Amino acid sequence: MRHVGEESPNSCPLTWGSSVNELLVELGPDLVLTREEYEGVLYQRRRQALIREHGADRVAEWERQGRDLNEIS
Protein backbone atom coordinates (compact mmCIF):
# COMPACT_ATOMS: atom_id res chain seq x y z
CA MET A 1 0.00 0.00 0.00
CA ARG A 2 3.02 2.23 0.19
CA HIS A 3 5.87 3.11 -2.09
CA VAL A 4 8.78 0.72 -1.59
CA GLY A 5 10.95 1.98 1.25
CA GLU A 6 8.41 4.54 2.42
CA GLU A 7 7.87 4.43 6.17
CA SER A 8 4.43 4.26 7.70
CA PRO A 9 3.53 7.10 10.06
CA ASN A 10 1.75 4.52 12.21
CA SER A 11 3.51 2.34 14.72
CA CYS A 12 1.60 -0.62 13.30
CA PRO A 13 1.54 -1.04 9.50
CA LEU A 14 -1.72 -1.68 7.72
CA THR A 15 -2.45 -5.30 6.96
CA TRP A 16 -5.20 -7.28 5.26
CA GLY A 17 -6.67 -7.58 8.76
CA SER A 18 -7.03 -3.81 9.11
CA SER A 19 -10.56 -2.49 9.34
CA VAL A 20 -12.07 -0.36 6.62
CA ASN A 21 -12.02 2.58 9.03
CA GLU A 22 -8.27 2.16 9.60
CA LEU A 23 -7.69 2.08 5.84
CA LEU A 24 -9.78 5.19 5.24
CA VAL A 25 -8.12 7.14 8.06
CA GLU A 26 -4.61 6.16 6.97
CA LEU A 27 -4.93 6.37 3.19
CA GLY A 28 -7.93 8.65 2.71
CA PRO A 29 -8.23 9.74 -0.94
CA ASP A 30 -5.18 7.67 -1.95
CA LEU A 31 -7.01 4.41 -1.17
CA VAL A 32 -8.30 3.86 -4.70
CA LEU A 33 -6.19 5.36 -7.47
CA THR A 34 -5.50 4.47 -11.05
CA ARG A 35 -1.91 3.64 -11.91
CA GLU A 36 -1.49 7.09 -13.48
CA GLU A 37 -2.93 8.84 -10.42
CA TYR A 38 -0.68 6.83 -8.09
CA GLU A 39 2.37 7.67 -10.23
CA GLY A 40 1.37 11.34 -9.91
CA VAL A 41 1.18 11.02 -6.12
CA LEU A 42 4.60 9.38 -6.02
CA TYR A 43 6.04 12.06 -8.32
CA GLN A 44 4.75 14.83 -6.03
CA ARG A 45 6.22 13.07 -3.00
CA ARG A 46 9.55 12.80 -4.81
CA ARG A 47 9.32 16.48 -5.79
CA GLN A 48 8.70 17.52 -2.18
CA ALA A 49 11.64 15.41 -0.99
CA LEU A 50 13.91 17.08 -3.56
CA ILE A 51 12.67 20.52 -2.52
CA ARG A 52 13.54 19.73 1.10
CA GLU A 53 16.98 18.50 0.04
CA HIS A 54 17.94 20.97 -2.72
CA GLY A 55 15.49 23.88 -2.47
CA ALA A 56 12.49 24.96 -4.54
CA ASP A 57 14.51 27.09 -6.97
CA ARG A 58 16.76 24.18 -7.93
CA VAL A 59 13.81 21.83 -8.44
CA ALA A 60 11.99 24.46 -10.53
CA GLU A 61 15.13 24.82 -12.67
CA TRP A 62 15.26 21.06 -13.25
CA GLU A 63 11.57 21.08 -14.23
CA ARG A 64 12.15 23.95 -16.71
CA GLN A 65 14.95 21.86 -18.22
CA GLY A 66 12.50 18.99 -18.62
CA ARG A 67 14.45 16.68 -16.33
CA ASP A 68 12.68 13.69 -14.80
CA LEU A 69 12.79 14.26 -11.05
CA ASN A 70 12.70 10.50 -10.47
CA GLU A 71 16.11 10.20 -12.11
CA ILE A 72 17.83 12.80 -9.90
CA SER A 73 19.80 11.34 -7.03
C-alpha positions as CSV (number, residue, x, y, z in Angstrom):
1,M,0.0,0.0,0.0
2,R,3.0,2.2,0.2
3,H,5.9,3.1,-2.1
4,V,8.8,0.7,-1.6
5,G,11.0,2.0,1.2
6,E,8.4,4.5,2.4
7,E,7.9,4.4,6.2
8,S,4.4,4.3,7.7
9,P,3.5,7.1,10.1
10,N,1.7,4.5,12.2
11,S,3.5,2.3,14.7
12,C,1.6,-0.6,13.3
13,P,1.5,-1.0,9.5
14,L,-1.7,-1.7,7.7
15,T,-2.5,-5.3,7.0
16,W,-5.2,-7.3,5.3
17,G,-6.7,-7.6,8.8
18,S,-7.0,-3.8,9.1
19,S,-10.6,-2.5,9.3
20,V,-12.1,-0.4,6.6
21,N,-12.0,2.6,9.0
22,E,-8.3,2.2,9.6
23,L,-7.7,2.1,5.8
24,L,-9.8,5.2,5.2
25,V,-8.1,7.1,8.1
26,E,-4.6,6.2,7.0
27,L,-4.9,6.4,3.2
28,G,-7.9,8.7,2.7
29,P,-8.2,9.7,-0.9
30,D,-5.2,7.7,-1.9
31,L,-7.0,4.4,-1.2
32,V,-8.3,3.9,-4.7
33,L,-6.2,5.4,-7.5
34,T,-5.5,4.5,-11.1
35,R,-1.9,3.6,-11.9
36,E,-1.5,7.1,-13.5
37,E,-2.9,8.8,-10.4
38,Y,-0.7,6.8,-8.1
39,E,2.4,7.7,-10.2
40,G,1.4,11.3,-9.9
41,V,1.2,11.0,-6.1
42,L,4.6,9.4,-6.0
43,Y,6.0,12.1,-8.3
44,Q,4.8,14.8,-6.0
45,R,6.2,13.1,-3.0
46,R,9.5,12.8,-4.8
47,R,9.3,16.5,-5.8
48,Q,8.7,17.5,-2.2
49,A,11.6,15.4,-1.0
50,L,13.9,17.1,-3.6
51,I,12.7,20.5,-2.5
52,R,13.5,19.7,1.1
53,E,17.0,18.5,0.0
54,H,17.9,21.0,-2.7
55,G,15.5,23.9,-2.5
56,A,12.5,25.0,-4.5
57,D,14.5,27.1,-7.0
58,R,16.8,24.2,-7.9
59,V,13.8,21.8,-8.4
60,A,12.0,24.5,-10.5
61,E,15.1,24.8,-12.7
62,W,15.3,21.1,-13.3
63,E,11.6,21.1,-14.2
64,R,12.1,23.9,-16.7
65,Q,15.0,21.9,-18.2
66,G,12.5,19.0,-18.6
67,R,14.5,16.7,-16.3
68,D,12.7,13.7,-14.8
69,L,12.8,14.3,-11.1
70,N,12.7,10.5,-10.5
71,E,16.1,10.2,-12.1
72,I,17.8,12.8,-9.9
73,S,19.8,11.3,-7.0
